[in-house]
Amino acid sequence: MAVSTPQPAQKNGGLFNRFLATVEYLGNMLPHPITLFAMFCVAIIVFSGIADWFGLSAIDPRPEGAKGRDPDGVIEVVSLLSAEGLQKIVTGLVTNFTGFAPLGTVLVALLGVSVAEHSGLLSAAMRGMVMGASKRLVTFMVVFAAILSNTASELGYVVLIPLAAMIFHSLGRHPLAGLAAAFAGVSGGYSANLLLGTIDPLLAGITTPAAQMIDPTYQVSPEANWYFMMISTFLIAILGTLVTEKIVEPRLGKYNENEASEPLETNIEHLSPLEKKGLISAGIALLFMVILLAWTVVPDDGILLNPETGLMKGSPFLKGIVVFIFITFGIPGFVYGKVVGTMKNDVDVINAMSKSMSSMGMYIVLVFFAAQFVAFFKWTNLGTILAINGAAMLQALNLTGPEVFVLFIFMCALVNLTLGSSSAQWAVTAPIFVPMLMLIGYAPETIQAAYRIGDSVTNLITPMMSYFGLILAVATKYKKDMGIGTLVATMLPYSIVFFFGWVLLFYIWVFAAGLPVGPNSPIYYQP
């Protein structure tokens, strides 16, 4: 499908379009994220040598006798630009990679998701949810289903966004409003979900080593933000619905078929009786699994509770949550595939898993270099020293209250405009800001939840987002002169409303109500 050239007015006219052009220009100047991490690794090696030569250090704020604290209470830079540093790099290169927590957890979770995706379960569930909604609720269900589709990476972009445009068109509404609503849910609500997905263990695996710069025993679990992300799902669905119906759709006006670049389809394929039977069977399988899992944790003597305390905190259930993500997607996915005929035996399951793994080559290469960056940053103590000095600066400026999170979320949102990868951005920022905000009293789980807001809300308006070109291509089907500026201008109201609404929810949930962002997730850090 050809993508038309943006209109000149969109390129040159007005302050807003110049801002968009600047964002696109700066983003294009950045090297590939993998190259960026390789450059960061080299920079850390060189800078650690320079900082060591100048004697850069900081006073360890932890009490005497704390684990990991030197007897003299001074944290000094460790140079990697030395014989000892080179030895550490050479001997640690492989273990840095294989021991990087997000690698294994994401791949294991994806194995289960891949079965549900390739069997057709996730696609059928999304279609059934949206197409079964009443006309009054169709906008809400589009946004809601789009948010839930995040559990299966590209499903929302490839399936749901084009489907939403077709549904709106079939109802006599502007198809670009449907596209915008789905795009808002998939991308703007990227971190929100009722279910744990691959993003949860990925971020937790990056947050944990960052937190361990201050507390060597600290662990952040994949479910650390579950409560907050569940309630965020409904907030984003409601806000996305309001923005679509009150701002975006009235602005688009009545759709003119002559604007289309090709003949439009009017028939939408509804769920077949066999697909409905498959969904019911998958639902029964999921219910059976939920009952079985409940049996392991609900009774006082549940076999997956903490054997020492009998509580959920620190239990094998929470430590193995990635395994349950794998199972709860994989088994219902196979049951659905067996019923509808997309999966007949174990070979089909293996092929589905293999196909998903074959698409993860770029991620694995990225993880290799990101793992080195995180390890180098920790070895040199640069992250800890920056965090201590940064925390001291925040205290000097009297920015230690909850208001510091507004600045943090806003900064993450700005960085996201040019560095669209969630894992890449967090791998860069977590080693600095997690220990920094821990030192002024906030728990890593709370910090991570705040990051996820900033990382999501500007996905909608950056051309650097990996699926932006695909969205633009779908949009040009309905509006042949659609350009980047028009698409971003359409999505900007969502980005603004999501930012303020989500930040407000964060403050009410965390600081006003004092509710945890996830199971056993403290709000404040207490050494």
Buried (B, 14 or more C-beta within 10 A) or exposed (E): EEBBEBBEEBBEEEEEBEEBBEBBEEBEEEEEBBEBBBEBBEEBBEBBBEBBEEEBBBEBBBEEEBEBBEEEBEBBBBBBBBEEBEEBBEEBEEEBBEEBBBBBBBBBBBBBBBBBBBBBBBBBBBBBBBBEBEEEEBBBBBBBBBBBBBBBBBBBBBBBBBBBBBBBBBEEBBBBBBBBBBBBBBBBBBBBBBBBBBBBBBBBBBBBBBBBBBBEEBBBBBBBBBBBBBBBBBBBBBBBBBBBBEBBBEEBEEBEEEBBBEEBEEEEEEBEEEBBBBBEBBBEBBEEBEEEBEEBBEEEEBEBBBEEEEEBEBBBBBBEBBBBBBBBBBBBBBBBBBBBEBBEEEEBBEEBBEEBBEEBEEBEBBBBBBBBBBBBBBBBBBBBBBBBBBBBEBEEEEEBEBEBBBEBBBBBBEBBBBBBBBBBBBBBBBBBBBBBBBBBBBBBBBBBBBBBBBBBBBBBBBBBBEBBEBBBBBBBBBBBEBBBBBBBBBBBBBBBBBBEBBBEBBBEBBBEEEBBBBBBBBBEBEE
